[in-house]
């Protein structure tokens, strides 16, 4: 494979190969992109094999592999007793590049410029040693501040300790531990081979978890000096992509709450999610990445739910109303945001005119919340409930009302009340509902309301023919046929041929249709990935077409004097390039926000 053929070759491999190769080419260069494309195509290879397939000299390949391993773009593995080193693709580094702009923007907003600079240096270098970074600073006071920022980022899980096994593939680590355990598990006449293998798997799981959690004890991570707890300066840290994926999940869930419940309740929901975000379950787990370990979808679902339930039992993802009240933004005013039964009753019954001059005192009564707090409730003339609150109107009772609203509803529950006043977030069920909701919205906006009705009908029926669907959605068969064709063309439905005769004559055959979420989501995700790759390729192609002009603009004597030194046609081309890049970047970010839900 030649470097010149790289874009077209990666385009025909798979959507992910196309996107990952395009990102690698933009950030790391053509040689790195070619190596990554080769590893995606052929799997694990040695440096010699990579050189043979890419036509790149071995010395240059090894030099590039060192940089790619450092950037977490490639795993390496050496079998015990062998000198051969095998390399395989690691998508973590490429995904970090994909989200790098959003990562730095988010850290800058919530942690400040200095923290963003730390994270940016980690992203650029792949990983850094804390003492190496701190020693570059001369000012002692500044050094203490930087150490404090490292401690805060580490505590909030934005950076994590990097250990040698992080450079190895999960499958190879598992296989090595499993083979050692199986070898040490003796065969007996009273124990079947199935039971022996199951026992070895359980022991290997324990060893694997212990390996992942090794080096995470406080004595390995922290030092206490003059009564101040700091990170061990000898630690090598890297960026935690899983932590940023939790932030993306929070953003998606807040958008869902905004569309289903309302803006104010969504603001409260956002604060609740941020309260437990760092302790929330990861989007992926190493056991789910090991091929052949968990194959059954039901078993995988049970495993994910068990992790979530464990966090709830340990109170890591549980919060109460008072904790949430302290976290709410000061500019959020919840007064008059809840309409109670008194308001509805007032509008449904005629007003009684009073014989007095209308200056009677308003009735006041006490209500008791689930936190056993007595709160004075004053009934205004319009029937709304005025609840005593603090300066910005965020009373415990009003927050409780909004949490009740979020934990109820006919659709998926955004919160679950486990004990009075204590709530948790059902992440597993919410992510499933989030995908369904966005998929149905996409169908409704792109294919029309009739296609949306047919899709919902088939979800309910599981399987059906044209006539059954037509009777269920109350549309003509011709309309149903046209809409089904659009859904089939978009790979959102599957078709099954049912012959009525042994000769399978077309005149005696009818067709059944069904919708399977997994394949529909997979096709949608691949389409989004391909679209993102196409946008990056278009930007790169347009820049290469005007390479000479861009190099001219980068010259020191031209910078800042473009209007004086460039021709009018060159200025128009430069402006067109900038407009086109901004437009494509906006499109890319919109598609990426949808892709993040289905990845």
N, C-alpha and C positions, 0 to 999 in steps of 0.2 A: 504494500500500500504506500503510495506516494503522498507527500504533504499536499500537493495540489488537488488530489482526488479526495481529500479528507471530508469536506462538507457533504458531497454527494454520497460517499461511502457510508458515513454515519447516519445519513438521512434514510438510507434503505435498511439499516440494521434494526432499529427500534426507535420509538419516540424518545425514550430516556437517553439512549446513546446519542441521538441528535442534539438534545438539550445539554447534556453533560459535556459533550465534546465542544459545543459552541461556547459554553461558559469557560471551560478550560483554555480554549484558544484565546478568549478575550483577556483572561487574567494571567495565564501561565505561559502562553506561547504555543507555537505550532508543534514543537517536539513533544511537549507534555500532553497536548491534545491527542496526538497520534498514538502515544503509548497508552493513554486511557482508553481510546477507541479500540485498540488492539486487545486490551485486557477485558473489556466488556464483551467483545466478540468471541474470544477464545477461552476465557476463564483464566485460571492460574497458569502462569508461565515463568520460566527462568529468564534471566537477563539475556542469555544467548538466543533463546527462542524469540524474545521480543525483537532483538536486533535482526534476526533472520526474517521475521514477518514484516517488519517496518522498513527494512533497508537502511537503518540508522546504525552507525558504528557502535560497537559494544561499549566503548569508553564513554561515549556521549549518552548512551542509554543508562549506564550506571550512575552517571552524574545527575541525570534528570530524575532517576528513581529516588536518590537521596533527598532531593528537594520535595518530591511528591509525597514521600513518607513523612517528612517533617510537616507538610501541610495537611496531613490526615487524608490524603487522596488515594493512598495505596497501603494495603496490608502486606506484610512479609511473613514467611513461615519457613523454618528450617526443621526438618525431621531429626529426631535424636539419632546420632550416629551417622549422619549424612552431612556432606559439605554443600549440597545443593540448596539454594535459597529460591523459594517460589514466591511470586508476587501476584496479588489479586486486587481488584478494584474496591475502593472504600468510598462510598458516596457521601460520607459525612463532610469531608472537606469541600466538595462541590456544592452541597446544600448550604454550607456556611457562606460561600461566595455568593450564592443566589440571594441570600437574605442579608448580606453584609451591610447594605445601606440602611435597611430597616433596623438592624441590630444597633448600629451606632447611633441612629436617630433616637431610638427608644432609651438607650443608656444615657444619652445626653440629656433627655427630657427629665428622667427620674433620678439620675445620680450626678449629673454635672459634667462639665467639660473635661476635668482631669480623669474621671472614671472612664469617660468615652475614649480618651487618649490611651489609657491602659488597655482597654478592650481592642482598640484599633491596632495597637502594637501586637497583641496576641493574634489577631486575625491575619496580620501581615506575615508574621513569623511562624504561625502554626502553634507554637507554645513558647513560653519564656520561663526562666528561673527568676524568682522574686528578687533575690539578692543582686543578680546581674542588672536588673532594671533599676533597683533602688540606688545602686552604687554609681550610676551615671548622673545622679543628682548631687550637687555640691552643698546646697543649703540643708543644714541639719533639721531645721523646722519643717522644711518641705518634705524631707525624707520621712518624718513621722506622719505627716498628712497622707503621703502616698501609701505608707504601710497600713494606715487606717482605712483607706479606700480599698486596698486589696482585701483587707479583713471583711469589709462590708459586702463586697462583690462575692467573696467566697461564702460568706454566711447565707446570702440570698441565692446561692447556687448558680450564679452566672459564670463563675469560673470554677473548675474542679481540678483535683490533682491528676496529673498524667503519670501513668505507670507503664512498665514495659509491656504488659499483656494487652494494653490498648492498641498496640501496633500489630497485633496478631488477629487473624480471622476467628470469629466466634465458633464456627463449625470445627476448625482444626483444634482449638482449645478443648472443646467438648469431646471430640473423638479421642484425643490423647488421654483425657481423664477417664473416659468411659472404658477404653481398652485396658488401662491400668487397673481399674476397679473390677472389670469383668475377669481379668486374669487372676486377681486376688480373691475372687468369689469362688470357692471350691464347688465342684459337682458332687452331689450326694444321691444315693439311690432313693431317698425319701422326698427329694425336691425335684420338681419338673423343671425343664429348661426354660419354660415360659416364666415360671416364678423366679428363677435365677436371674434372668435378664431384667425382669421388673425390679428386683431387689437391687441389681447393679445400677439401674437407671436412677432409682431414688437416692442411692449413695452418691452417685455422680452429681446429681442436682445439688446436694448439700455441699460437696466439694467445690462445685462451680460458684455457688453463691458465696462461699467463704473466700474464694479467690477474688471475686469482684469486690467484696467488702474489706479485703485486706488493705492495710495501710491507711485506714480511715479512722483509727482511734485517736482521741484527743492528744495523746502523748506524741503521736507521729505528725500531727498537723499543727499544733500550737506550742508556743513558748510563753512563759510568764516571766516578765522582767519588771522589777520595781512595782509589782502589783498590777501590771498592765498585761492583758492577754493579747498576743500578736500571732500572726501566722509564722510558721517556721520559714525563715528566709531561704533555706535550701530546697524548698518545694519547687517542682516544675509544674506549672499550671497551664491549662488550655481552656478554650471557650466551651461551655456546655450547651450544645445545640438543643438538647432535650428541654432545657429551661426556656429557651426562646420559643420552642414549639408549644409549650404550655401557655405562653403569652399570646400566641396566635390563636390557640383554642379559646382563651378568654375573650379575645376580640370577636371571634365568630359567635360565641354564645351570647355576648352582649348585643350584637346585631340582631340575633334571633329574638331576644327578649324585647328589644325596641320595636320590632315589627309585630310581635304577638301580644305584648302587654302594654307598652307605652314608654314614653321617654323618661319620666320620673322614676318609675319602677326599674327601668333599665339602668339608670344611674346608681340606684341602690344595689342592684344585682351586680354591677361592675365592681363596686366596692367590696361586696361579699366575695366575689371570685378572687379579687386581688388579695384578700385576707388569707385565703388558703391556697393560693396559686403555687407557692414554692413547695408546699408539702403534698400537692395533688399528684395522682398517679401519672407516670410517664405515658406518652402515647405509644411507645413500643417497649417490649421487654426482651432481653436476650434469649429467653426460652422460646419466644415466638419467632425468632430469627434463625434458630437452629433447624436445619432441614431434617424432617422425619421425626422430630420429637413430639410435636403436637400437630396432628394432621386433621383430626375431626373438628369441624367448625363449632360443634356444641362444646367440645372439650376446651377449645380456645376461648369461647365465650365464658365458660365456667371459670377458667383460669383468670381472665381479666376481672370478672366480678369478685373473685376471691381476694385479689390484690386490693380492690376498692373497699371491700368490706373490712379487710384488715386495717386499713388506714382509718376507717370510721371507728372501729373498735379501739384503736389507739388514740382517738380524738385529734388526729392530725388534720383532718378535713372537716372538723366540726367547729362551728362558731355560734355565738349567741348574740342577742339583740344589742346588748350593752357594748360588746366589742365592736360591732358594726357601727354603732352610733358614734364612737370615738374616731372612726376612720372616714366618715362621710365628709365630703368637701364643704367648706364653710359657705360657699356661694349657693348651696343647694337649699331652697326653701320649700318645705313640704306642706305648709299650711294650706288648707282647703283643697288638698290633692285627693282626698278620699271622700266620696259621697256615700252617706249612710242611709239606713232604712228611713230615718226621719225625713230626709230630703225627698225620697221617692214618695213617701206617704203624703207629704205636704203638696206635691204636685198632682197627685191623683185625687185628692179630696178638696172640695170647695172651702175657701177661707171663711171663717166665722168672724163677722164684724163685732167688735167689742163696743159696749155702750160707753165705756170710759174714753178718756182722751188719748189712749194708746200709750201712756207712759208707765204701764205696769212693769214691774220687775220681771226679768226673764227667769224662767225656772232653771234651777241648777241641781244636778244630781251627781252622785259618785259612781264611777265604774271601776271595776277591778280587772286588771290585766292578768295575763298568765304568769307574770313575774311578781304577782301579789302587790302591785303598786296601786294605791288609790289615786286616781287622776280625776280632777274636776272637769266635768263636761257641761258646757253651756249651750243651750239650744237657742240659736238666733231665730229671728222672725222668718228667714228663708228656709229653715229646717236643717241647715247644715250643722255639723258638730264642730264646735271650736274647742280644741283640746289644749290644755296648758302646755306650753313648750318653752324651750330655751330661746335665746336671742334670734337664732336663724330658723326657728320653726321645726327643728328636727327632734320631736319628742319621741320617747321610747314607744308610745302607743301608735303614733303615725308610722314609724318604721315597722312596727309589728304588723300593721294593716297591709303595708306593701309586701312584706314577706309572706303573709297569708295569701295575697293575690298571686305571688310568684309560685307558691307551693300548691296552688289549686288550678283548676282548668280542665277542659276536656282533652286537650292534647297532652304532650309530654310535660311532666312536672319539672320546672326549672330548679326547684328546691324541694327537699324532703325534710319535714319536721320530725326528728327522731324522738325528742322529748320536748315538753312545753318550753318554748323560748330558744331551743337549740336546733340548728339546721345543718344540713350537709348537701353537697351537690352530687347528683347521680350522673357522673361523667359518662359512663358506658352507655346508658340508655339515651342520654342527651345527644351524644355524637351520632348515634343511629338516627334519631329523629332529625338532627340537623342536616344530615345528608339527604334524607327523604324530603324535607321541606325545601331545600335549595334545588334539588332535582326537579320536584314538581313545579316550583316557580319558574325554573328554566324552561320546562316543557310548555308551560302556559304562556310565557312571554315570547318564545321563539316559534312554536308550532301552532299556537292558538288555543282558545278555550275548549273547542271540541276534542282536540287531541288530549287535553288535560282530563276531560271527563271520561274518555275511553280508557286512559291509563289508570285512573282511579277505579273504574269499573273492573278492569282486569285484575287489579290488586285485590279487589273484594271477591271476585269469582274464582281466582287462581288460574282458571283456563276457560276459554269459551270460543264459540264460532261467531261469524258475523251476525247471524240472526239473533243469537242470544244477547250479544253486545248491543245490537240495535234496539231490542226491546228494553234493555236495562237503562240505557242512556237516553231513550226517547228521541233517537235521530233516525233519519232514513238510511236504508242499507247502503245506498250509493255514497252518502256522506261518510258513513262509517268505513266503507271500503277505501275511500280516498284518504281518510285520516289514519287508518291502519297502515296504508302504504307509506305515509310520511314517517310514522313511528318505526316501521321496519327499516326504512332507509337510514334512519338515525340510530339503528341498532338498539332501540329501546324495547323491542318486542322480539319474541322468538315464534317461529311458525312450525307447526307439526302437521304433516300430511297424513290423513286417515282414509285409506282406500275402502270402498264398500264391496269390492269384488276381488276375486283371486287374481284377475289379469291386471289389476291396478289401473283400470281405464280412467282417463282424466275426467270423463263425463260423470263418473260415479264416485268421484273423490271430493271430499270436503276438507277444510283446513281449520285447525284450532290454533289459538294464539295465547301466549302467556308472557308475563313479565318477570324477569329474574333480576333482582337488584344488584347482585354482585357483578354480573357481566355488564350491566348497563353502566354502573359506576366505573368499572374498569375501562370501558370504551370512552366514557366521558373524560376520565383522568388522562388517558393517552392522547385524546384530542387536545386537551388543554396544554399538555406538555409539548406536543408538536407545534401548537400555535405560538407558544413562548419561544421555542427554538427558531421558528420562522422569523419572528420579530427580531431576535438577536442577529440572525443571519442577514436580514435586510439592512439593519443598521451597519453591520460590518462591511457588507458589499458596497453600500453607498459611500462609506468612509474610504474604502479602497479605490473607488472610482475617482475620488477627489483627494488622493493621497498627497499629491504635489502641493496643492493649495493649503492643506492642513499643515504640512511640514513648513511651508512658508510662513504661516501664521504663528508657528511655535518659535521662530527665530527671535532672538532677544531684541534686535533692532526694529522688528515689526510689531511686537507686543505693545499695545496701547496706542499705536499709530496706524491702525488698520485703515481708517477712513482716508488717511493721507497717502499711504503707500500702495494700497490695493486698487485695482481697476473697479469700475462700477459693476461689471459683469461678475467679478470675483466676490464683491460684497454681496451681490444678490445670491450667488451660489452658497456663500457662507451662511447667510440668513436662512436660506432654504434648508441647508443641512441642519442648522440648529432647530428650526421649527419641526422638521421631520423627526429628529431624534427625540425631542420633547414629546411629540405626539405618540411615537412608538413606545417610549418609556411609560407613558400613562396607560396605554393599551396593555403593555406587559404587566404592570402592577395590578391592573384590574383582573386580568386572567389569573395571575399568581394568587390573588386573594381567594378566588374560587378553587384553585388547585389545592391550596392549603387545607381545604375541608376534606378533600377526597384522597389525599396522599397516604 
